[in-house]
Amino acid sequence: MKSVADLDTPAVTVHLDVMESNIRRVHGHLAKHGIANRPHIKTHKIPAIGALQMRAGAVGITCQKIGEVEVFADAAIADDVLLTFNVLGREKTDRLMAVSRRLNRLAVVFDNEVVARGLSEAAVRHNGEVPFLIECDTGFGRNGVQTPEAALDLARTAMKLPRLRFEGLMTFPNREPATREFLSRALELFKRAGIRVPVVSGGGTPAIFRAQEFPMLTEHRAGTYIYNDVMVVASGTATWDDCAMRVRATVVSRPTDTRAVIDAGTKVLTSDQYTVTGYGHLIEYPDAVVTALSEEHGIVDLSACRERPKIGDAVSVVPNHCCVVSNMVDEVYGVRQGTVEVTWPVAARGTVR
């Protein structure tokens, strides 16, 4: 087996002991509180990792795009899949119906009547059925119906369409107090209307360890927890020791005493920042700051560091947002105690449709 030190850089490594611990910790917590775990595979896009999550007790998986569903169906990882993105257009809905025949359950999520009608028409064309959840915006400001009343109205409309089957409500992420208030009101309205809501699906890695505070949740969807990253650490949900994904990079230049340049830029490390500053965390030099990225260059400020890397030294960078990194490389290296134990192709890389 190859040593990690022999990997050509930049290389995306996954520390297997850490990843396995993350799986156990999250699955154990949700199971303790009677919440089903439905991990989001868009973080890793690797069927073998999805299989590890299923073996740990996941009830199924979450996918963001049909292409991911197709890849994971090919690998026969899970036969219960939730697709959490509006599926719009005949080409996509035909693909959806085709892959649904290969699974025991493929449920979808939508937040508007246009998508609902397109799904119904596809189900009629293919003589199939589409289980669905209504997406609710409980404060994140992205997709989702805006009020509990709108959730009920859309569910009623969709339930009148042929071949659609209502299964529940979905939100991302769980947030206090908005999520609790929205879902509580929605469930009250559905109960008054005599409509069962078997699934209430929450989500978000930073929300995992407080999921039990939302008693209406039947399942939780999270993806980033498998690796963790700078943003998760900043949220207080993980520590640097919990970060399994580390981009191994080489210092290729030291133009000044306080500046280093590494061979990983935006094509390997994401430029996403969200709630954090900088563009990654150097494990070996925690006081260093990745101040800028261009395509192939990472600029590192060493001003606060007592010890500073030399040209040719390797560093390990925890990225800001690991999900994006997965989609930028062909393979990741599973490492244990300094040895490359497995090389995984990122099978669902580029499946953005």
Protein Blocks (a to p, Z undefined) as FASTA:
>chain_A
ZZfklpccddddddfklmmmmmmmmmmmmmmnopacdddfklnopaklmmmmmmnopabd
cdfbfklmmmmmmnomaccdcdfbdcedjklmmmmmmmmmmpfbdcdddfbfklmmmmmm
mmmmnopaddddddddehnopacdfbfklmmmmmmmmmmpghiacfbdcddddddfklmm
mmmmmmmmmmmnopacfbacdedjklmmmmmmmmkbmbdcdfklmnopfklmmnopacfk
lmmbdcddddfbdfbfkbccdfbdfklpccbfklagcjbdcfklmmbccfbdcfklccdd
fklpmbdcdehiacddddfblmlmmmmcfbdcddeehiafbdcddfkgoiaZZ
